[in-house]
Amino acid sequence: MIKGKWHLPKSSAASDAELSLSATEYVLHTLERGNQVGSVDDIQISDRLGNIPRKIVFPDGSMFETTENDAIDAWQKKHRQQNNWLHKFESSMRLALVGVVVTAITVVLFYQYGLPAASKGLAYLVPDSVRQSLTDQTMESLDDSWFEASELPEARQAEIKAEFADVLHQLDLNPDDFPVAFRQMSIKRLDVSIPWEEECQTPDATSEPDSSPEGICDEPERTKLDIPNAFALPAGQVVFTDALVELSQSQDELNAIFLHEIAHVEKRHALQQMVRSSIITISLALMLGDVSGFEEIAIGIPVLLLGSKYSREFEAEADEYSFDQMIALDIDPINFANIMQRMEMTRASLDDQHKLGESLEDDTSNSDSEENQIDAIAEYLSTHPATQKRVEAAKQASAKMQNR
């Protein structure tokens, strides 16, 4: 006989009661109703949670509550073949620790294998219209903050584009899918103080149009940055900085960089990187057909592209693709190694200049905007991955080509 409290339906009032359970029926004895008999198949018994009182609900909605959990467990084990796994799990420290370890391993495995696989699949599901929108927004942001019009002669730009188009034709790719753009890398000189800046932003309502000093609302001056770089945008556009073109010593070197960037587009690396950092937002956007979520994610693309923050996996995949295509086009991969080494030397020189500027900070008083500019350049220089292994891989591919 199991002792406990009996509650009327939808009532907190309770009275003493006793419950007897057999293989097929139950007998509930209360002072109010005497004995109530019914089938055990018609009652609901709550799961055991530690020593919390168990609740048994009857067909009429009344409830029997008892602290004799062991007696309930014994009856269930004998007649219902239930082992109360939840209680055993909570009661066993060993099982609890196993659960923690299993959960941790699952998270690690998902991050290492599941997330890359999911990001790759989702990246190829992103509509072309979204890719183009991301590209347009990213280019607009870069032009506003980091770039200005290229200073390369129009004839030189046309010559390079024609060479790239020929490369794409030989690979059975459409040049229209990979438009090429050239830009001069620069930053706005926010350190220039304009005495009348506040007046420009909040003009006097009584002042006449164009009565302010000359240049009062001019755009901030820009400082040229001779940083060699190239990157591809999600929709296929490939951007070269003037400094990279000037650093190259042959068209084959530019072709090598171009093929590397084409690989990033073909493999959807930028989109995969976005998905990995925003997989929940992107998954919901794809399921609901709401592309507005991509607009917020697009904010991070300029940092990704300028900082070359692709994973080693993505860089290695793009390098392998470009080496294979170069060999197919009879272009020696040593060209990739040569220009990469020159780019690294240039960046090292710029980094040294930055460190020299830092050493002079104690003797000068920089504004917050100046410090932000310095920090931005330092971040750019420090985020480029080590190139030595990639150069060695290019040399190995070159040797492979020579031994064909």
N, C-alpha and C positions, 0 to 999 in steps of 0.2 A: 504494500500500500504506500503510495507516494503522497506526502502531505504538501499543502500549499494554500494559495489564496484563489478564490473564484470571483470573477468580475462579470457583472451583467453587461450585455451589449451596450457600447457607447456610454459607459459609466465608469467613474473612478472608484466607486464604492466597492469594497471587497469584503468577503466573508471566508471563514475557514472552510476548507474542503479537502477531500481525499480522493485520489484517483487510482484505479486499479486497471492494469493493462494486461491483456492476454494476447495470444497469437492473432485472434480475429476480432475481438471486441474490447470496448472500454466500459468501465463503470465509474461514473462520477457521483460522489455522495456529497450533498450539501444540505444544510438545515432548511433552506428555503424550498428546495424542490425534491428533496430525498434523493433516490437513486435515478440517475439518467444513464441509459444503456444505448450503445451505438456501435457501429463498425469502425475499426481503427483506420480503415481506408478513407474515412470522412473527416479525420482530424488533421490539422497541420501543426507540425512541431518545428520550432525555430532551431537554427543551427547553434551549436555550442560556441560561445566566445568567452574563453577563460572561465571565470566563476560567476558570470552574469546570469541571473535567473532565467530559466527557460520559459517560453510561452507556448501553450497548447491551445489552439483555437478550434472551437466546435462549430458544427454546421449552423447553429442558430446565432453565431456571432459572439457568444460568451467566450471567456478566456480563463484558462487555469494557469497560474504562475507558480513556479516552484524553484527552490534552490538545490533540489536533490538531482543535480546533473548526472551523477554517477549512475543512479537508478535508471534514468532515461537512456543513458548510453548503453547500459547493460541490456535493456529491453530492445533497443534498436539493433544492437549487434546480434542478438539472438533471433529476432523475428524479421528484421528488415535488412540485415546484412550490410548495415552502414558502418563505416569505420570512423566517422567524424573527423575527416582529414583536416578541416580547418582548425579544430581545437588542438589536434595533435601537432599541427604546424606551429601554432602559437605557443604551445607548451614546450616545444623542443627548441633549445638554443642552437643545436646542431643544424636542424632543418632551417632555422631562421638565417644562420650564417650562410648555408648553402644557397638560400634564396638570394641573399645580397650578392654573393659571388657570381651566381648565374646571371643576375640582372646586370652587374658590371660588365661581365664578358659579353653579354648580348649588346649592350650599348657600344662597347669598343668594336665588336665585329660589324655592327651596323655602320658606325662611323668610318671604319676602314674599308668595308666591302659594300655594304648596302647603300650608303649615301652616294658613293661614286657611281654605282650602277643606276640608282634612281635619278641622279642629276643628269647623267648621260641621256637616259630615256626621256626625261622631261625637257631637256634642252632641244631635242629634235621635234618636240611637240609645239614649241613656241611658234606661233604663226608668223609668216613673212612680214605682215603688216606691223607686228609688234617689233620685230627685229629692225625694221626700217625706222620706226618711231624712236627706238632706243638709240639708233645710230644718229638720227637727226638731233635729238636732245643732247647727246654726248658731244657731238661736234660743235654745237652751239655753245655749250659750256666751256669747251676747250678754247674755242676762238675768243671767248670773252675773257678768259683768265690767263691762258698760257700762249696763245698763238696770235700772229698777225700775218698778213699776206706774204707769200714767198717772194724773195728777192732774186730767185733764179730766173735767168732769161727765159722768155716764152719758148724760144727755139729749143733750149736745153730740156725744158719740161716736156715738150712735145716729142723730142727724141727718145727720152726715157720711157714715156708712155707707149710709144710705138714698139720699143723693144719688149716691154712687158706684155703687150698685146700679142706679139709673135710667140712669146713663151707660152701664153695661155692657149693659143690656137694649137700649138704642138701637143698640148696636154688634153686637147678636146674640151677645153673649158671656155666659157663665153666671157670675153673681156668686159662686157657690160655688167656682169655680175661682180666684178672686182674693180670698180673705178679707183683711180689713183689721184691723190691730192698731195700738194706740197705746201709746207708752212714754215715760217720763221718762228722759232721758239723765243718767247719773251714773257716778261711779267710786268704788270702795272707798277709804276713807281709810286706807291702809296705814301712813301716817306716825304714826298714833296709837300711842303706846307703852303696852303693858299690862304692868305689873311682874310679874304672875303668869302671863304668857303661857306660859312654859316649864312651869309647874306644870299649866296647863290641858292642854297637849299630852301631858305625861307624868305623869299624876296618881300620887300616892303610893298604893300598893296598900292601905295601912292606913287611909287616910282614908275617912270615911263619905260616902255619896252626898250631893250637894247641900251639902257642907260648905264649898265654896270661896266666896270673896267674891262678892257680887252682880255679875253681868255678866261673870264670869270667862271664860265660853265664848261670849259674845255675838258675833254677826257684826260685822266691822269697820264703823264708821260710813261713810256714803256722802256724797259731795259732789255737789250738783246742778250740772249743766252745761246752760246755756241755749243749746244748739247746735241750730239748725234743720236737720233732715235727713229724708230719706225714702229708702227702698230696697226692692227686691223680692227675695224669696228664690226659689231655683230652682223650687219647686213652685207658685209663684204668690202666696204671701202677701206683702202690701205693708204696710210698717211706717212710720208717721209719728211723729216726736217731738212732744211737746207744744209745744216751742218753735216748730216750723214751723207748727203750727195757729194758735198765738197770733200769729205773724208775718203770717199771711195776712189780707187785707182783704176777701176775697170767696170764695164757694164756687167760682167759676170759676177762681180762682188755685189752689185745692186740686185741682180737676179737671185742670188743666193738668199739675201735678206727678204726679197719679195716672196719667194717660194716658202720661206719659213712662216711669213705672215699669212699666206694663203692657207697653210696647214691649220693655223689657229681658227680660220673661218670654217674650213671644211669639217674640222673636228668639233666645232661649236664650243671651243674652250672658254671664251668669255662668258657665254651663257651658262655653261656648266659651273663655272666659278660663282656666278650669280646664284644659281640654284642651290649650291652647297651652303651658301651663307643665308639664303632666304627660302629654303625649301617649303616651309609651311605656307608662306604668302603666295608663292608661285603655284603650288599645288591647288590652293583654293581658287586662284585666278583662272587657272586652266579648267577646273571643274565647273566653275560658275560662269565662265565666259566673260569675266570682268577683267579687262586689260588695264584698268586704272592702277592696279597694284604694282604693275611694272614700272610706272612712272617714278615711284619713290625709290625703287631698286636702282633705276638708271643713274641716280645721283652718285653711286659708288663706282660706276664704270670708268670715269676719267682717272680716278686714283689708281684703279687696277691697271689701266693701259699705260699711263705715264710711268708708274712705278714698276712696271714689268713684274707684277706680283703673281704671275702664273706659278702654279706648283711645279716642282721638278719633273713630275710625271708628265705634265702638259708640255713643258719645254722639250723634254726628251722625245716625246711623241712628234712634236712639230719638227724637231731637228731630223729625226729619222725619215719623216715624210719628205722633207726638203732634200735630204741627201739622195734618196731614191729617185726623186724627180730630176735632180741635177745630173745624176749618172745617166738616166734615160735620155736626157737632152745633150749629153756629151759635154757637160759643164763640170769641171773639176771641183769637188767639195772643198779643196784647199782654199778656194776663194772665200768661203764662209769663215774658215779659220783665220784668214788674214785680216778681214775687215773686223771680225769680232775682237781680235787682239788690239787693233788700232783703236776701236771704240773703248776698250777697257783702259788703254793708256790715256786716252782723252779724259775719261771720267775720273781716273786717278789724279790727273793734273788739276781738274776742276775741284776735286775733293781737297787737294792740298791748298788751293787758293781759299777755299772756305775755311779751312783750319787756320790759315794765316789771318783771315778776317776775324775769327774768333779771338785770336791772341791780342788783337788790337782793341777789343771791346772795352777793356778797362780804361783805355785812354780816350775813349769817345763816349758820348751819351746818345745811344740809339733810341729812337721812339719805338713804341710797341709794334707799329706797322713794319718798321725796318727789321725788327727781330723776327716777326712772322715770316717775312720774305726769306730771311736767312734760314729759318727753320724749314721752310718749304723746300728750298734748294737742297739742304742737307738731307732731308727725308728722301728726296728724289734720288740723290746720289747713293744713299745707303741701301736702297731697296732693290737695286739691280743684283741678281744672283751671280755668284762666282762663275766665271766663264771658262776656267781652265779645263774642266771635264768636258765641256761642250766643244772646246777647241780640239782636244785630244780625239773626241769622237769624230769630228770632221776630218782630222788627219787620217784616222783609221779608214774612214769611208773613201778618202782620196787614194790611199794605198790599195784598197780593194778594187777601185776603178782602174788603177794602173796595172794591176795583175790579172785583169780580165783576159 
